[in-house]
């Protein structure tokens, strides 16, 4: 406990936030200096490092997350392997920043399963979420406090365990005179809508649907694994939008469901791609047109998000890997002509670093025993302190 008390007394803390999302392509690490907590939180970004997962690791993560048969041994080994890779990423980040120590690490972990709405299991109704990546390895290597496994506490309180970033968006991005929307486009797309001068209970946030997930899966299928994502939206740019496939995709009931709501690979994974492939085959839609349509579909789900809750943003700030997809960003700007569509880079920040920064802030909130969820966003019965704390 002494290490935790000493950390609380520091005027500012050097914090690493780690994020590996549903795309399972890399672990992103953001180094920041944080002072204060709650509404007094001030964040100074210092460095960012992204470390791609080796192909065989990514394939195994996607297999486990896709519900493929696996043993307890594999889940155990994967947890500690990810912990090792997180340590390696942090080492490289600190070296690039010229730092020798860190005060605190917040690690989201790798989501392998997310069941926010209770399902029948062994004759019981069970909701659950499972993120893995052993944080004790971070604690041991860097002799610092590590906070991990953020989502489970919200699930325990009856919430969906997601989205969690909106609390950080509220702390860092709210303004008095504009409706600001923050859209992360990782594997899944998620949005935070912040009305002018909003209080926490005014924030609206939910998963908009697939982010890069469908595009990534399709181009891997289309190129027999040569590409794992569409670089810059280059290939999608060559295709044409199929109205029949777009109509098929937009009929997904998730899209019209009112928040709070979250989704993941369980919904938009391999089985979903198989349905798309079947439709494309029946309608004789070329692969390149499928990719173009999936890109537009992702943009459409984001553009429609504000209409779903009658909150059209004055500005939309995009982060995540999808911010680099020029075709996707062009579609967004065309679909939202009255909204200023920006990226984090337009604000002098990094699109890829944003979610890592968010979990650095959430770790900082956890050590101060500050509640980091938003019940109106996640559906939890009450605010909770999130994260499991490992002490050096």
C-alpha positions as CSV (number, residue, x, y, z in Angstrom):
1,X,0.0,0.0,0.0
2,X,2.9,2.3,0.6
3,X,3.6,2.5,-3.2
4,X,0.0,3.5,-3.9
5,X,0.0,6.2,-1.2
6,X,3.2,7.6,-2.4
7,X,1.7,7.7,-5.9
8,X,-1.3,9.6,-4.7
9,X,0.8,12.3,-3.1
10,X,2.8,13.1,-6.2
11,X,1.9,16.4,-8.0
12,X,1.9,14.6,-11.3
13,X,2.4,11.0,-12.5
14,X,4.1,9.5,-15.5
15,X,1.5,7.0,-16.9
16,X,1.4,4.5,-19.7
17,X,-1.9,3.5,-21.2
18,X,-2.1,0.3,-23.2
19,X,-4.7,-0.7,-25.7
20,X,-5.1,-3.7,-28.0
21,X,-8.5,-3.6,-29.7
22,X,-10.8,-6.0,-31.5
23,X,-8.8,-5.8,-34.7
24,X,-6.0,-7.5,-32.8
25,X,-3.4,-6.0,-35.1
26,X,-1.2,-4.3,-32.5
27,X,-0.7,-3.1,-29.0
28,X,-0.7,0.7,-28.8
29,X,1.1,2.4,-25.9
30,X,0.7,6.1,-24.9
31,X,2.9,7.8,-22.4
32,X,1.4,10.8,-20.7
33,X,2.0,13.0,-17.7
34,X,-1.2,13.3,-15.6
35,X,-1.9,15.7,-12.8
36,X,-5.1,15.9,-10.7
37,X,-8.1,13.6,-11.1
38,X,-11.8,13.9,-11.9
39,X,-12.6,17.4,-13.3
40,X,-9.2,18.6,-12.3
41,X,-7.5,16.1,-14.6
42,X,-4.8,17.5,-16.9
43,X,-3.1,15.4,-19.5
44,X,0.2,16.1,-21.3
45,X,0.9,13.6,-24.1
46,X,4.6,12.7,-24.3
47,X,5.1,9.7,-26.6
48,X,3.3,7.0,-28.5
49,X,4.5,3.6,-29.7
50,X,2.6,0.9,-31.7
51,X,3.9,-2.6,-31.8
52,X,2.3,-5.0,-34.3
53,X,1.4,-8.5,-33.1
54,X,3.4,-11.3,-34.9
55,X,1.1,-12.9,-37.5
56,X,0.8,-16.2,-35.7
57,X,-0.1,-14.4,-32.4
58,X,-2.8,-12.3,-34.2
59,X,-4.2,-15.4,-35.9
60,X,-4.4,-17.2,-32.5
61,X,-6.1,-14.2,-30.8
62,X,-8.7,-14.0,-33.6
63,X,-9.3,-17.8,-33.3
64,X,-9.8,-17.6,-29.6
65,X,-12.0,-14.4,-29.9
66,X,-13.9,-16.1,-32.7
67,X,-15.0,-18.9,-30.4
68,X,-12.9,-21.6,-32.1
69,X,-12.2,-24.8,-30.0
70,X,-9.4,-24.2,-27.5
71,X,-8.1,-25.6,-24.2
72,X,-7.6,-23.9,-20.8
73,X,-3.8,-24.2,-21.6
74,X,-4.2,-21.9,-24.5
75,X,-6.1,-19.3,-22.6
76,X,-3.5,-19.4,-19.8
77,X,-0.5,-19.2,-22.2
78,X,-2.1,-16.4,-24.2
79,X,-2.7,-14.3,-21.1
80,X,1.0,-14.5,-20.1
81,X,2.2,-14.2,-23.7
82,X,0.2,-11.0,-24.1
83,X,1.6,-9.8,-20.8
84,X,5.1,-10.3,-22.2
85,X,4.3,-8.4,-25.4
86,X,2.8,-5.5,-23.4
87,X,6.0,-5.4,-21.3
88,X,8.1,-5.3,-24.5
89,X,5.9,-2.5,-26.0
90,X,6.3,-0.4,-22.8
91,X,10.1,-0.9,-22.9
92,X,10.3,0.3,-26.5
93,X,8.0,3.3,-25.7
94,X,10.1,4.4,-22.7
95,X,13.3,4.0,-24.6
96,X,12.0,6.2,-27.5
97,X,10.8,8.8,-24.9
98,X,14.2,8.8,-23.1
99,X,12.5,7.7,-19.8
100,X,13.8,5.1,-17.4
101,X,10.8,4.7,-15.2
102,X,7.0,5.0,-15.1
103,X,4.7,5.6,-12.1
104,X,1.5,3.8,-13.3
105,X,0.3,1.6,-16.2
106,X,-3.3,1.2,-17.3
107,X,-3.8,-1.9,-19.5
108,X,-7.1,-2.6,-21.2
109,X,-6.1,-6.1,-22.2
110,X,-7.2,-8.1,-25.3
111,X,-11.0,-8.8,-25.4
112,X,-11.6,-12.4,-26.3
113,X,-15.4,-12.5,-25.5
114,X,-18.0,-9.9,-24.6
115,X,-21.6,-10.9,-23.6
116,X,-23.1,-7.8,-22.0
117,X,-26.7,-9.1,-22.2
118,X,-27.3,-12.1,-20.1
119,X,-27.5,-15.5,-21.9
120,X,-28.5,-18.9,-20.6
121,X,-25.4,-20.8,-19.5
122,X,-25.7,-24.1,-17.5
123,X,-29.3,-23.2,-16.7
124,X,-28.3,-19.8,-15.4
125,X,-28.6,-16.4,-16.9
126,X,-25.0,-15.0,-17.2
127,X,-23.6,-11.8,-18.6
128,X,-19.8,-11.5,-18.9
129,X,-16.8,-10.0,-20.5
130,X,-13.3,-11.4,-20.8
131,X,-10.1,-9.4,-21.4
132,X,-6.8,-11.1,-21.1
133,X,-3.1,-10.1,-20.8
134,X,-1.5,-10.6,-17.4
135,X,-0.9,-7.2,-15.8
136,X,1.3,-8.7,-13.0
137,X,4.1,-8.9,-15.6
138,X,3.9,-5.2,-16.1
139,X,3.9,-4.6,-12.3
140,X,7.0,-6.9,-11.9
141,X,9.0,-5.5,-14.8
142,X,8.5,-1.8,-14.1
143,X,8.1,-1.9,-10.3
144,X,5.0,0.3,-10.6
145,X,1.3,0.1,-9.9
146,X,-0.6,-1.5,-12.8
147,X,-4.4,-1.3,-13.3
148,X,-6.2,-3.8,-15.6
149,X,-9.5,-5.5,-16.3
150,X,-11.6,-2.4,-16.2
151,X,-14.8,-3.6,-17.8
152,X,-15.9,-6.3,-15.3
153,X,-16.9,-4.0,-12.5
154,X,-19.4,-2.2,-14.7
155,X,-20.8,-5.6,-15.8
156,X,-21.2,-6.6,-12.2
157,X,-23.2,-3.5,-11.6
158,X,-25.6,-4.4,-14.4
159,X,-23.9,-2.4,-17.2
160,X,-22.6,-3.5,-20.6
161,X,-19.0,-2.9,-19.6
162,X,-18.6,-0.6,-22.6
163,X,-18.1,2.0,-23.8
164,X,-15.7,3.3,-21.2
165,X,-13.8,6.0,-23.1
166,X,-16.8,8.5,-23.0
167,X,-15.9,9.3,-19.3
168,X,-12.5,10.4,-20.5
169,X,-14.0,12.3,-23.5
170,X,-16.2,14.1,-21.0
171,X,-13.2,15.2,-18.9
172,X,-11.0,16.3,-21.8
173,X,-13.2,17.4,-24.7
174,X,-16.5,19.0,-23.5
175,X,-17.0,22.7,-24.5
176,X,-19.6,25.3,-23.6
177,X,-20.8,26.2,-27.0
178,X,-20.7,23.2,-29.4
179,X,-21.9,19.6,-29.6
180,X,-18.8,17.6,-29.9
181,X,-18.7,14.0,-31.1
182,X,-15.7,11.7,-30.7
183,X,-15.7,8.7,-33.0
184,X,-13.1,6.0,-32.5
185,X,-12.8,3.6,-35.5
186,X,-11.0,0.6,-34.3
187,X,-12.3,-2.9,-35.0
188,X,-15.6,-1.7,-33.7
189,X,-16.8,1.9,-34.0
190,X,-17.8,3.8,-30.9
191,X,-19.1,7.4,-30.5
192,X,-19.3,9.9,-27.6
193,X,-21.7,12.8,-28.0
194,X,-21.1,15.8,-25.7
195,X,-23.8,18.5,-25.8
196,X,-22.7,22.0,-25.0
197,X,-21.9,22.5,-21.3
198,X,-22.9,19.0,-20.6
199,X,-23.0,17.2,-17.2
200,X,-22.0,13.6,-17.0
201,X,-25.6,12.4,-17.3
202,X,-26.0,14.3,-20.6
203,X,-23.3,12.4,-22.4
204,X,-24.6,9.9,-25.0
205,X,-22.2,7.1,-26.1
206,X,-22.5,3.7,-27.7
207,X,-21.0,1.4,-30.3
208,X,-22.0,2.5,-33.7
209,X,-21.3,-0.9,-35.2
210,X,-18.3,-2.3,-37.2
211,X,-15.3,0.0,-37.5
212,X,-12.5,-1.6,-39.5
213,X,-13.5,-5.1,-38.6
214,X,-15.6,-6.0,-41.7
215,X,-13.2,-4.2,-44.1
216,X,-10.2,-6.0,-42.6
217,X,-11.8,-9.4,-42.8
218,X,-12.9,-8.9,-46.4
219,X,-9.6,-7.6,-47.7
220,X,-7.8,-10.5,-46.0
221,X,-10.2,-12.9,-47.7
222,X,-10.0,-11.0,-51.0
223,X,-6.2,-11.1,-51.1
224,X,-5.7,-14.6,-49.5
225,X,-4.1,-13.0,-46.5
226,X,-1.7,-10.8,-48.3
227,X,-3.3,-7.7,-46.8
228,X,-4.7,-7.5,-43.3
229,X,-6.2,-4.1,-43.8
230,X,-6.9,-1.7,-46.7
231,X,-4.0,0.8,-46.6
232,X,-5.4,4.3,-46.7
233,X,-8.6,3.0,-48.2
234,X,-6.7,2.6,-51.5
235,X,-8.4,-0.6,-52.7
236,X,-11.9,0.5,-51.6
237,X,-11.4,3.6,-53.7
238,X,-11.3,1.4,-56.8
239,X,-14.7,-0.2,-56.2
240,X,-18.3,0.8,-56.6
241,X,-21.0,0.8,-53.9
242,X,-23.5,-2.0,-54.3
243,X,-26.9,-0.7,-53.3
244,X,-28.3,-4.2,-52.8
245,X,-25.5,-5.2,-50.4
246,X,-25.7,-1.8,-48.7
247,X,-29.5,-2.3,-48.1
248,X,-28.8,-5.8,-46.8
249,X,-26.2,-4.5,-44.3
250,X,-28.3,-1.6,-43.2
251,X,-31.1,-4.0,-42.3
252,X,-29.1,-5.3,-39.3
253,X,-31.3,-4.8,-36.3
254,X,-28.4,-3.7,-34.1
255,X,-28.2,-0.4,-36.0
256,X,-31.7,0.8,-35.0
257,X,-31.4,-0.4,-31.4
258,X,-31.5,2.4,-28.9
259,X,-28.5,2.8,-26.6
260,X,-27.0,1.8,-24.2
261,X,-25.6,-0.8,-26.5
262,X,-22.3,-2.4,-27.4
263,X,-21.2,-5.0,-29.9
264,X,-18.1,-6.9,-31.0
265,X,-16.6,-9.8,-32.9
266,X,-19.4,-12.0,-31.6
267,X,-21.8,-10.2,-33.9
268,X,-19.6,-8.8,-36.8
269,X,-17.1,-11.7,-36.9
270,X,-16.5,-14.6,-39.3
271,X,-20.2,-15.7,-39.5
272,X,-21.2,-12.2,-40.5
273,X,-18.6,-12.2,-43.3
274,X,-19.9,-15.6,-44.5
275,X,-23.4,-14.0,-44.8
276,X,-21.9,-11.1,-46.8
277,X,-20.0,-13.5,-49.0
278,X,-23.2,-15.5,-49.7
279,X,-25.1,-12.3,-50.6
280,X,-22.3,-11.1,-52.8
281,X,-22.2,-14.5,-54.6
282,X,-25.9,-14.6,-55.2
283,X,-25.9,-11.0,-56.5
284,X,-22.6,-11.5,-58.5
285,X,-21.0,-8.5,-56.7
286,X,-17.2,-8.3,-57.4
287,X,-14.9,-8.5,-54.4
288,X,-13.6,-4.9,-54.9
289,X,-17.2,-3.6,-54.8
290,X,-17.9,-5.5,-51.6
291,X,-14.9,-3.8,-50.0
292,X,-16.1,-0.4,-51.2
293,X,-19.6,-1.1,-49.9
294,X,-18.3,-2.2,-46.5
295,X,-16.3,1.0,-46.3
296,X,-19.4,3.1,-47.0
297,X,-21.5,1.0,-44.6
298,X,-19.1,1.8,-41.8
299,X,-19.3,5.5,-42.6
300,X,-23.1,5.3,-42.8
301,X,-23.4,3.7,-39.4
302,X,-21.3,6.6,-37.9
303,X,-23.2,9.3,-39.8
304,X,-26.5,7.9,-38.7
305,X,-25.5,7.7,-35.0
306,X,-26.4,11.3,-34.2
307,X,-29.8,11.0,-35.9
308,X,-30.5,7.8,-33.8
309,X,-30.4,9.9,-30.6
310,X,-31.4,13.3,-32.2
311,X,-28.0,14.8,-31.4
312,X,-26.3,16.1,-34.6
313,X,-22.7,17.2,-33.8
314,X,-21.2,20.5,-34.8
315,X,-17.8,18.7,-35.0
316,X,-16.9,15.0,-35.3
317,X,-13.3,14.2,-34.1
318,X,-12.2,10.8,-35.5
319,X,-9.5,8.6,-34.0
320,X,-8.3,5.0,-34.4
321,X,-6.9,3.3,-37.4
322,X,-10.0,4.2,-39.5
323,X,-8.9,7.9,-39.4
324,X,-6.1,6.9,-41.9
325,X,-8.6,5.4,-44.4
326,X,-9.1,8.3,-46.8
327,X,-12.1,6.7,-48.6
328,X,-13.9,6.2,-45.3
329,X,-13.1,9.8,-44.2
330,X,-14.3,11.1,-47.6
331,X,-17.6,9.2,-47.2
332,X,-18.0,10.6,-43.7
333,X,-17.6,14.2,-44.9
334,X,-20.1,13.7,-47.7
335,X,-22.6,12.1,-45.4
336,X,-22.3,14.8,-42.8
337,X,-22.1,18.1,-44.8
338,X,-23.1,20.3,-41.9
339,X,-20.6,18.8,-39.5
340,X,-16.9,19.6,-39.3
341,X,-15.2,16.2,-39.6
342,X,-11.7,16.3,-38.1
343,X,-9.1,13.9,-36.9
344,X,-7.0,14.0,-33.7
345,X,-4.1,15.2,-35.9
346,X,-6.2,18.3,-36.8
347,X,-6.1,19.1,-33.0
348,X,-2.3,18.4,-32.8
349,X,-2.7,15.0,-31.3
350,X,-2.5,11.4,-32.5
351,X,-5.5,9.4,-33.7
352,X,-3.9,6.1,-32.7
353,X,-2.8,7.3,-29.3
354,X,-6.3,8.4,-28.1
355,X,-7.5,5.1,-26.6
356,X,-4.2,4.5,-24.9
357,X,-4.4,7.9,-23.3
358,X,-8.0,7.1,-22.2
359,X,-6.8,4.0,-20.3
360,X,-4.0,5.9,-18.7
361,X,-6.6,8.4,-17.4
362,X,-8.9,5.6,-16.3
363,X,-6.0,4.0,-14.4
364,X,-5.4,7.4,-12.7
365,X,-9.0,7.6,-11.7
366,X,-8.9,4.1,-10.3
367,X,-6.0,4.8,-7.9
368,X,-7.9,7.8,-6.6
369,X,-11.0,5.6,-6.1
370,X,-12.9,7.8,-8.6
371,X,-15.8,6.2,-10.5
372,X,-14.9,5.9,-14.1
373,X,-18.1,4.6,-15.8
374,X,-21.1,6.5,-16.9
375,X,-24.3,4.6,-15.9
376,X,-26.4,6.5,-18.5
377,X,-23.9,5.2,-21.2
378,X,-23.3,1.6,-20.0
379,X,-26.6,0.9,-18.4
380,X,-25.0,0.2,-15.0
381,X,-27.2,0.6,-11.9
382,X,-24.7,3.1,-10.4
383,X,-21.2,4.6,-10.8
384,X,-18.3,2.3,-10.0
385,X,-14.6,2.4,-9.5
386,X,-13.1,0.3,-12.4
387,X,-10.0,-1.7,-12.6
388,X,-8.0,-4.3,-10.7
389,X,-4.9,-2.8,-9.0
390,X,-1.6,-4.7,-8.9
391,X,1.0,-3.4,-6.4
392,X,4.7,-3.7,-6.8
